């Protein structure tokens, strides 16, 4: 790995950790796009999982007094079901699939708006959330928009939303690291192993970003928080759909 790519990755981890710490999501989507842009998919998934585990885990710890444990257990049941299925098929997506799914993700809640009322505080929905979020984690590398639709207009403050989503995502990233590091066979373009230092370096950078973000989050109102999240997600989704289309055209018939 060149020093330039290493610095690019560390800068991306810091900025996206701050972004996620403010909005409770979106940062992971941006970081995944940056990593897949410069690294093979399998390497990107593992490095993304490492960074986002510590970014989300530190946010969950910072706001731990707001964490909703009651629904998390049902989420983990759904996560386990999806993980078992993926272990059986050992699916490894290519870059077109990753960008396409990341691009589609933010618009799925928009299509379902007014038709289905999602609520993470309800056990059955928390279980279903665990199922679909894990499916996206192990195919697109991110699942923030789908997770977020279970937290829109529910009886939670912005601090409860950030802490509960952060905890659930940190567990998902552990599963993702195990899946792409131990379950999925090595892909030909991922034969070269990333240096250990980059895995170690992203940890303090991710934690630093989360700590910096809490000062901004405290200044936002709940209305500003939800509105900013939606605008950011739709913008990122449109960019990734464009990138997927570009890669598809380059690949040819």
N, C-alpha and C positions, 0 to 999 in steps of 0.2 A: 504494500500500500504506500502510495506517495505521500509526502508530508502535506501537500495541498489538499488531497482528498481527506486525510485525517483531520485537518483543521476545519474543512468544510463540514464534516460530519459533527464535530464537537460544537461548532457554531450553531448548526441546525438543532442539535439536542438542547442547547441552552435556550434558544429562541422559542422552540416549540414546547419546551417544558413550561416556560413562562406563559405561553398562550393557553396551554391546557389548564394551568393553575388558575387562570382568570376565568375561562369559559367552561371549565370542567371537561373539555374535549377539544377537537379540531387540531390541536398540536400534534397528536399521533398521526393524523391523516397527512399533515404537511411533512412530517419527518419521514413517513413511509415513502412518500413520493420522492423525497430527496435521496433516500437510500437506494431505492430501485433505479433511480436515474443513473447512479454511479457504480452500483454493485449488482452482482447476480441475485436472483430472487431469494435463494435459500440463505445466503449470507445476510441479506437485508432483513429477512424475517427474524433471524437469531439476534442480530445486533439491535433491531427495533424492539424486540421482546426484552432484552437486557435493559436498555435505556428506559423504556416505558414502565417496566416493573418498578424501578426505583423512583421514577417521576410520579407514578400513580401511588405507589406505596408511601412515599413521603407526604403526598397530599392527604392521603387517608389518615396518616399519623398526625399531621398538623391539625386537621379538623376532626380528630377522632371522637370528640364529645358529641358530634352531630351525626355519627354513623348510625344507620338503621339496620340493625342485625336481624330483625325479624324476617325480612324478605330475602336476605342474602342466602339463607340455607336452601330456599327453593331455586334460586338462581344457580347455585352450585350443582344441584341435582340435574338441571337441564344441561349445564356445561358438561357434566360427566357423560351424559347420553351422547351428545354430539362428538365428544372426544373419542369415545369407543368406536363410533361409526367411522370416523376419519382414520383411526388406527388400522381399521380393517381394509380400507381402500388405498391408503398411503398416497393421497393426491398431492402433486406438486404443481402449482399454477405457473404459467409463464408471465412475462411482463404485460402482455396485452390483457390477460385475464385480470391481473392485479389492478391495473389502471382503470379498466372498465368497471369492475366491481366497486372500487373506491369512488368512481364518478357517479355510479348509479345510487349508491348508498344514501347520500343526503336527500335524494328526491323521492325515495320510497315513502317516508313519512308524509311528504306533501301529497302524494297520490292517495294515501289512506286517510287524509285529514277529513274529518266529518263522517267517515264511514265506520271507523273503529276507535274506541276509546281505550287507550293503553294506560295501565297504571301499575307501576312496579310494586306498590304496596299490597297488591292482591296476589296471594300465593300462586295460583294457576298462571297468571300473567308473568310473574317473576320466573317461573319455571320455563315458560315459552321464551322469555327473554334470554335465558341462559342457553337455550338450544340454538336460536338464530344468531345470537351474538358470537358464539363459538364457531359456528359455521363460517361466518364472515372473517373471523380472526384467522382461521386456518386456510382461507382461500384468498382473501384480499389483504390480510395482514392487519386490518383495522376494522372496527365495528362501532365507532363512536356515534354516527348518526342513527343507527338502529337502536343502540342502547338509549340514546337521548329521547327517542319517541316514547319511551316508557316513563320519562320523567317530566313531560310537558304538562303543565297545568294540574299538578297533583299537590297534595297537602304537604309540601316540603319547602323549606326556605332554600336560598341559593347555597348556603353552607352545607345543609343536609344533602342536597343534590350533588355537590362537588365531592363530598367525603364518601358517600355511598357508591357513586359511579367510580370513583378512584379505587376503592377497595375491590369492587367487582372486576374492574379492568386489570388490576395488578395480578389477580388470580388467573385471568384469561391469558396474560402474557407469560406466566409460568408454564401454562399448558402449551402455548405456542412454541416456547423455547424447547420444551421436551419433544414436541412433535417434529419440528424441523431439525433439531439437533440429534435426536436418537431414533425416531420412528421412520421418517422419510429417508429413502436411500440417497446417497450423495449424487447430485446432478452433475453432469459433465462440466457445466459452466461454473460450478461451485467447488471444483476440485481443490482450488487454492484456499487454504484456511486463513481467515483473518487473524492478524497478530493479536496476541493476548492483551497488549497494552491498550488497544482501542476499546475492548470490553471493559477494562478497568477504568479507563479515563472517562467514559460516558457516565459512570455512576455518580461521582461528585458533581459533575456538570448538571445532570438531571435534577439532583437534589437541590442545588443552588437555584435553578430556575423555579422550582416549586416554592422555595422560600421567598424569592423576590416577588412572585406573583400574588402572594397572600395580601400584600399591602395594597395592590390594585383592587383585588376582589372586595376588600373591606369598604372601598369607596363607591362601588357600584350599587345601584338599587336592583331589586329583583326583576323589575320590568326591563331595565337596561341589559341585565344579564341574559335574559331569554331572547331578546331581540337581536343582540350582537351575535349570539350563538347561531341563529338561523341564517343571518346574512353571510357570516363567515363560511358556513357549511355549503351553502348553495354556490358560492363563488369558487371554492376549492373543487367541488364536484364538477362544475362546468369545465374547469381547467383539465382535470383528469380524464374526462370523457374526450376532450380534444386530443390529449396525448395518446389515449387508446386508439382513436381513429387514425392518428398519424402513424403509429406503429403498425396498425393493420394494413394501411396503404403501402408502407415500406416493405412489409412482408410479401405483398403481391398475392396472386392467385395460388 
